[in-house]
Amino acid sequence: SLVFFIVIYSLPIFMTSVARSNRYYIAIFGRRNAGKSSLVNCLAGQSVSIVSDVAGTTTDTVWKNIELPGIGAAVIGDTAGFDDEGALGAMRVDAARRVLLRTDLAVILLDDPDDAALEKEWHKSITARHLPVILAVSKCDSDGSELRIKEGRAHFGDDVIPFSSVSGEGREALLEKIAQCSAQDENLDDITYTLVKKGDIVVLVMPQDSSAPKGRIIQPQVQTLRNLLDKHCMPLCCAPEELPQLFASLVAPPRLIITDSQVFAQVEKLTPAGTHLTSFSVLMARHKGDIEAFVEGVAALRSMPADGRILIAEACSHIPQNEDIGRVKLPRLLRNKFGDMVQIDIVSGNDFPEELGGYDLVIHCGACMFNRRMVMSRVRQAKAQGVPITNYGIAIAALNGILEKVTI
């Protein structure tokens, strides 16, 4: 087993940055030329966004990874002005609105508090999503700033923070307020939650087929490995074909097996009595989404009509491989179960239909590339439209008839 440990314990050397999907998302909203880019640069302590007096300089959202005091790993987004005009401007505003799907905290920058109709509209929309929001009056070092601050507070209350990117006034107050909001966010760092404890042997089964990225292992596997090492477990990795040899080398069965969902059935047959079995996708379903909704949603597979319509949603926007799980293996399982008449649509990345009413089921990937807020926005959307939603791992276990043997 020595070789396994050498490989595993060398991995954290290369994991020097926090994945963007695990960072706290802060998005800055406001009118064109309100000072959003200057605010981002001031908080980041470096030039991240282009600052210009020309309205509409920022078109697409600019994201910057950042470490903030009292918060830790975060990503801050500079959005297009929500007062943009014309056909292209409307598309930019729509793109800024979609940013809310992944935002953990919104900051609205007030430039002209005397006319706050748009800011009020966006504030109402943001709070309706149960998102924390901070309001700040920009350019508070300019002439008439006292009146502008007074007007801003008249519209939104005394919590409005005066801010100047030139003098830095308000920066510390903003950082303190951001830290307070982030501290109230649900802590979901423990991917393996209560499944393991210090000293447990955990086997990770990771197929190395043509769909596996060359020269590296995928995000859920990296994150799970780090989680196990942080909990002082003893993780062992192998491909499915080496699993019997690995078991033979152990004095006692492992506490837990975590497998890639695509080989669930194969691994389940080899799992020793008393050893828990789960998959990376199932762990991510709990970590990033609503595990109860996913388990409830998979029941739709039992009543799926022969011509049922299923939406498969991938967070990744990668180029599909020959053995791609979402585009090849899962559709094959579904067609083997329900026949060729079943309709399967596949979307990836940020593409996700606004209307889900035509679907009998949504099957979402583990979403290692999304933050929890993004996944939960899709879960809420499906629930609101009365469409069952489940997860790759749970669906694959159910299709293989082993869901009751999987630790959820």
PANUSE-620090 format. One record per residue (C-alpha): x, y, z; residue in one letter. Coordinates in Angstrom, 3 decimals. Layout:
BEGIN
X  Y  Z  rest
X  Y  Z  A
...
//
This chain:
BEGIN
X  Y  Z  rest
0.000  0.000  0.000  S
3.017  2.304  0.286  L
2.791  3.414  -3.330  V
-0.783  4.590  -2.825  F
0.197  6.814  0.095  F
3.120  8.393  -1.746  I
0.814  9.377  -4.602  V
-1.985  10.677  -2.405  I
0.068  12.730  -0.002  Y
1.937  14.424  -2.820  S
-1.276  15.823  -4.306  L
-1.798  18.809  -1.939  P
1.552  20.229  -3.119  I
-0.160  21.174  -6.371  F
-3.419  22.377  -4.782  M
-2.273  25.899  -3.923  T
-5.450  27.752  -4.862  S
-9.080  27.403  -3.855  V
-11.404  26.315  -6.653  A
-13.668  29.151  -7.766  R
-16.711  26.942  -7.114  S
-15.754  26.880  -3.401  N
-15.261  30.618  -3.053  R
-17.672  33.202  -1.642  Y
-19.256  35.060  -4.579  Y
-19.617  38.842  -4.250  I
-21.133  40.759  -7.174  A
-21.169  44.539  -7.612  I
-24.237  46.080  -9.258  F
-25.110  49.627  -10.247  G
-25.584  52.053  -13.112  R
-22.986  52.742  -15.778  R
-20.193  54.960  -14.430  N
-21.397  54.488  -10.858  A
-17.879  53.465  -9.860  G
-18.336  49.673  -9.775  K
-14.979  48.929  -11.405  S
-13.228  51.364  -9.066  S
-14.860  49.641  -6.096  L
-13.709  46.226  -7.301  V
-10.160  47.516  -7.770  N
-10.183  49.171  -4.349  C
-11.373  46.007  -2.580  L
-8.933  43.853  -4.525  A
-6.044  46.226  -3.892  G
-5.040  45.994  -7.550  Q
-6.234  46.921  -11.032  S
-8.711  44.204  -11.977  V
-11.331  46.076  -14.006  S
-10.788  48.817  -16.578  I
-11.827  52.200  -15.172  V
-13.043  54.845  -17.628  S
-15.319  57.860  -17.743  D
-16.963  56.322  -20.806  V
-20.304  54.811  -19.830  A
-20.612  51.109  -20.562  G
-16.885  50.258  -20.363  T
-17.672  47.024  -18.529  T
-19.707  44.767  -20.829  T
-19.350  41.179  -19.618  D
-18.960  40.436  -15.906  T
-15.311  40.459  -14.811  V
-14.518  37.977  -12.012  W
-11.436  38.184  -9.809  K
-10.288  35.645  -7.224  N
-9.385  37.412  -3.999  I
-8.546  36.740  -0.349  E
-10.493  39.081  1.932  L
-9.854  39.607  5.664  P
-12.422  37.859  7.826  G
-13.800  36.048  4.775  I
-10.997  34.097  3.149  G
-11.276  32.846  -0.403  A
-13.758  34.900  -2.392  A
-14.444  35.903  -5.971  V
-15.643  39.409  -6.769  I
-17.622  40.286  -9.888  G
-17.842  43.592  -11.736  D
-21.091  43.610  -13.734  T
-22.351  45.738  -16.600  A
-24.464  48.772  -15.694  G
-28.090  47.848  -15.117  F
-29.166  51.053  -16.913  D
-27.516  50.014  -20.189  D
-29.524  50.859  -23.315  E
-30.327  49.482  -26.739  G
-30.589  45.896  -27.925  A
-27.001  45.046  -26.910  L
-27.448  46.910  -23.628  G
-30.510  44.822  -22.814  A
-28.452  41.684  -23.337  M
-25.788  43.035  -20.962  R
-28.411  43.808  -18.322  V
-29.836  40.314  -18.725  D
-26.335  38.870  -18.277  A
-25.906  40.929  -15.099  A
-29.239  39.620  -13.828  R
-28.132  36.012  -14.440  R
-25.104  36.661  -12.236  V
-27.538  36.656  -9.308  L
-27.973  32.906  -9.779  L
-24.470  32.302  -8.397  R
-24.117  35.339  -6.134  T
-23.743  34.850  -2.365  D
-23.684  38.574  -1.604  L
-24.749  41.568  -3.717  A
-23.395  45.099  -3.379  V
-25.470  47.870  -4.993  I
-23.563  51.069  -5.678  L
-25.602  54.294  -5.646  L
-24.313  57.058  -7.891  D
-27.311  59.398  -8.002  D
-29.506  58.617  -4.960  P
-31.932  61.373  -6.036  D
-33.096  58.987  -8.778  D
-33.042  55.541  -7.149  A
-35.856  53.847  -9.056  A
-33.588  51.274  -10.722  L
-31.666  50.642  -7.521  E
-34.927  50.010  -5.675  K
-36.073  47.612  -8.394  E
-32.831  45.630  -8.202  W
-32.816  45.716  -4.403  H
-36.318  44.230  -4.376  K
-35.345  41.558  -6.909  S
-32.223  40.605  -4.951  I
-33.914  40.397  -1.553  T
-36.702  38.305  -3.110  A
-34.016  35.705  -3.815  R
-33.112  35.731  -0.097  H
-29.688  37.144  -0.912  L
-27.899  39.498  1.494  P
-27.339  42.911  -0.049  V
-25.139  45.872  0.906  I
-25.779  49.411  -0.339  L
-23.046  52.007  -0.758  A
-22.966  55.586  -2.044  V
-20.038  55.992  -4.440  S
-17.750  58.998  -4.990  K
-18.395  60.276  -1.472  C
-15.291  62.491  -1.767  D
-16.920  64.569  -4.526  S
-18.883  67.827  -4.227  D
-22.345  67.438  -2.749  G
-21.512  64.046  -1.270  S
-23.169  64.816  2.082  E
-26.499  65.436  0.355  L
-26.089  62.297  -1.771  R
-25.382  60.196  1.323  I
-28.413  61.696  3.053  K
-30.617  60.908  0.038  E
-29.241  57.358  -0.171  G
-30.071  56.734  3.481  R
-33.506  58.249  3.017  A
-34.200  55.615  0.355  H
-32.537  52.586  1.949  F
-31.915  53.297  5.644  G
-28.925  54.140  7.800  D
-26.938  51.052  6.775  D
-25.929  52.695  3.491  V
-22.112  52.986  3.456  I
-20.366  56.074  2.016  P
-17.480  55.005  -0.232  F
-14.617  56.638  -2.121  S
-12.231  54.644  -4.295  S
-9.903  57.669  -4.339  V
-9.458  58.163  -0.586  S
-10.376  54.625  0.423  G
-13.082  55.944  2.752  E
-15.649  53.251  3.474  G
-13.393  50.365  2.401  R
-12.968  48.987  5.913  E
-16.674  49.428  6.656  A
-17.524  47.524  3.461  L
-15.095  44.713  4.285  L
-16.500  44.441  7.804  E
-20.066  44.283  6.468  K
-19.067  41.672  3.860  I
-17.427  39.579  6.594  A
-20.591  39.749  8.693  Q
-22.712  38.539  5.771  C
-20.334  35.713  4.880  S
-20.256  34.510  8.503  A
-24.015  33.953  8.323  Q
-23.712  31.807  5.214  D
-24.194  28.063  5.670  E
-20.907  26.217  6.203  N
-20.761  23.285  3.800  L
-17.025  22.659  3.669  D
-17.191  19.063  4.916  D
-17.776  17.022  1.767  I
-17.777  13.661  3.582  T
-19.758  15.073  6.565  Y
-20.187  12.263  9.175  T
-19.264  9.320  6.950  L
-15.678  9.077  8.186  V
-13.489  9.947  11.153  K
-9.785  10.250  11.906  K
-7.838  7.098  11.064  G
-10.455  5.569  8.738  D
-9.262  3.879  5.564  I
-11.193  5.190  2.561  V
-10.922  3.750  -0.947  V
-11.457  6.067  -3.909  L
-12.248  4.340  -7.209  V
-11.357  6.527  -10.191  M
-11.672  5.182  -13.752  P
-8.908  6.308  -16.094  Q
-10.751  5.938  -19.395  D
-10.815  8.268  -22.386  S
-13.211  10.650  -20.616  S
-10.716  11.248  -17.786  A
-8.611  14.417  -18.304  P
-5.036  13.773  -19.351  K
-2.405  14.318  -16.672  G
-4.750  15.227  -13.816  R
-7.723  14.061  -11.800  I
-11.086  15.771  -11.840  I
-12.268  18.423  -9.402  Q
-14.615  16.301  -7.211  P
-11.843  13.749  -6.684  Q
-9.299  16.436  -5.760  V
-11.719  18.117  -3.353  Q
-12.700  14.832  -1.730  T
-9.067  13.811  -1.311  L
-8.252  17.102  0.376  R
-11.282  16.738  2.661  N
-10.184  13.242  3.723  L
-6.615  14.390  4.377  L
-7.867  17.335  6.430  D
-9.859  14.849  8.547  K
-6.727  12.676  8.985  H
-8.223  9.716  7.172  C
-6.081  7.323  5.100  M
-7.278  7.496  1.471  P
-6.254  4.881  -1.093  L
-6.825  5.399  -4.819  C
-7.170  2.894  -7.633  C
-8.856  2.300  -10.964  A
-11.817  -0.159  -10.934  P
-9.770  -3.001  -12.390  E
-7.262  -2.812  -9.497  E
-9.925  -2.837  -6.768  L
-9.717  -6.600  -5.996  P
-5.926  -6.341  -5.656  Q
-6.250  -3.361  -3.341  L
-8.748  -5.194  -1.083  F
-6.389  -8.199  -0.961  A
-3.592  -5.962  0.338  S
-5.649  -4.700  3.286  L
-5.728  -6.361  6.715  V
-9.277  -5.105  7.319  A
-12.038  -3.773  5.003  P
-12.132  -0.009  4.461  P
-14.633  2.168  6.284  R
-15.918  3.729  3.063  L
-15.645  3.353  -0.713  I
-16.168  6.439  -2.867  I
-16.493  5.614  -6.537  T
-17.095  7.354  -9.799  D
-20.819  6.893  -10.426  S
-20.310  5.334  -13.854  Q
-18.853  2.165  -12.246  V
-21.337  2.046  -9.351  F
-22.689  -1.397  -10.277  A
-19.223  -2.895  -10.778  Q
-17.907  -1.559  -7.465  V
-21.042  -2.500  -5.513  E
-20.507  -6.177  -6.370  K
-17.022  -6.031  -4.813  L
-17.906  -3.966  -1.733  T
-17.184  -5.926  1.484  P
-19.931  -6.421  4.058  A
-19.947  -3.580  6.555  G
-18.245  -1.114  4.208  T
-20.240  1.952  3.209  H
-20.521  2.798  -0.496  L
-21.150  6.169  -2.116  T
-19.962  8.159  -5.130  S
-18.300  11.492  -5.767  F
-21.489  12.712  -7.420  S
-23.650  11.715  -4.445  V
-21.260  13.504  -2.079  L
-21.467  16.590  -4.285  M
-25.255  16.313  -4.342  A
-25.286  16.825  -0.575  R
-22.409  19.314  -0.575  H
-23.735  21.585  -3.334  K
-27.451  20.857  -3.572  G
-30.586  19.531  -1.874  D
-30.022  15.830  -1.215  I
-33.595  15.284  -0.032  E
-35.004  16.813  -3.225  A
-32.649  14.685  -5.344  F
-33.646  11.446  -3.602  V
-37.319  12.364  -3.887  E
-36.889  13.362  -7.544  G
-35.371  10.040  -8.616  V
-38.752  8.426  -7.914  A
-39.831  9.878  -11.263  A
-37.805  7.115  -12.914  L
-40.331  4.575  -11.605  R
-43.217  6.253  -13.425  S
-41.395  7.509  -16.521  M
-43.547  7.069  -19.667  P
-41.963  5.383  -22.676  A
-41.875  8.742  -24.477  D
-40.872  10.699  -21.381  G
-38.694  13.783  -21.695  R
-35.556  14.117  -19.576  I
-33.165  17.049  -19.248  L
-29.528  16.250  -18.420  I
-27.694  19.317  -17.083  A
-23.907  19.478  -16.860  E
-22.048  22.247  -15.052  A
-18.962  21.725  -17.222  C
-18.811  23.085  -20.743  S
-16.052  20.672  -21.792  H
-15.753  19.082  -25.222  I
-17.459  15.667  -24.884  P
-15.313  12.519  -25.058  Q
-16.183  9.065  -26.388  N
-17.023  7.783  -22.909  E
-18.552  10.969  -21.507  D
-20.827  10.129  -18.582  I
-23.445  12.844  -19.127  G
-23.635  12.678  -22.915  R
-23.020  8.989  -23.546  V
-23.181  6.645  -20.554  K
-26.169  8.127  -18.697  L
-28.288  8.465  -21.869  P
-27.403  4.846  -22.699  R
-28.588  3.701  -19.269  L
-31.824  5.653  -19.688  L
-32.516  4.212  -23.143  R
-31.728  0.692  -21.932  N
-34.319  1.243  -19.210  K
-37.058  3.069  -21.108  F
-36.387  2.373  -24.779  G
-35.432  4.558  -27.705  D
-38.601  6.653  -27.550  M
-37.444  8.492  -24.413  V
-36.450  12.067  -25.252  Q
-33.183  13.310  -23.782  I
-32.006  16.914  -23.986  D
-28.531  17.893  -22.767  I
-27.383  21.358  -21.665  V
-24.034  22.424  -20.258  S
-22.395  25.316  -18.442  G
-24.672  28.272  -17.796  N
-27.237  27.101  -20.352  D
-30.345  26.029  -18.454  F
-33.921  26.462  -19.745  P
-36.102  29.007  -17.991  E
-39.134  26.815  -18.684  E
-38.906  23.232  -17.437  L
-42.597  22.365  -17.667  G
-42.122  20.071  -20.670  G
-39.799  17.730  -18.784  Y
-40.638  14.691  -16.676  D
-37.283  14.827  -14.871  L
-34.113  16.910  -14.605  V
-30.872  15.026  -13.890  I
-28.090  17.370  -12.753  H
-24.398  16.565  -12.528  C
-22.439  16.826  -9.277  G
-21.808  20.509  -10.128  A
-18.214  20.646  -8.933  C
-17.756  23.706  -11.172  M
-20.711  25.587  -9.635  F
-21.088  27.058  -6.181  N
-23.962  25.916  -3.970  R
-25.990  29.057  -4.668  R
-26.050  28.254  -8.398  M
-27.159  24.651  -7.857  V
-29.846  25.627  -5.364  M
-31.233  28.241  -7.762  S
-31.853  25.414  -10.252  R
-33.379  23.200  -7.574  V
-35.755  25.990  -6.553  R
-36.628  26.634  -10.208  Q
-37.506  22.964  -10.758  A
-39.566  22.822  -7.570  K
-41.430  26.019  -8.452  A
-42.359  24.540  -11.850  Q
-43.329  21.162  -10.395  G
-40.574  19.219  -12.181  V
-38.663  16.490  -10.260  P
-34.891  16.987  -10.127  I
-32.192  14.511  -9.166  T
-28.432  13.996  -9.461  N
-26.169  11.886  -11.696  Y
-24.984  9.570  -8.922  G
-28.416  8.996  -7.420  I
-29.988  8.426  -10.828  A
-27.260  5.989  -11.906  I
-27.560  4.036  -8.645  A
-31.331  3.833  -9.118  A
-31.023  2.738  -12.761  L
-28.622  -0.015  -11.647  N
-31.014  -1.137  -8.899  G
-28.540  -0.450  -6.055  I
-29.789  2.857  -4.632  L
-30.812  1.223  -1.335  E
-27.207  -0.013  -0.932  K
-25.704  3.441  -1.373  V
-24.985  5.644  1.636  T
-26.749  8.935  1.006  I
//
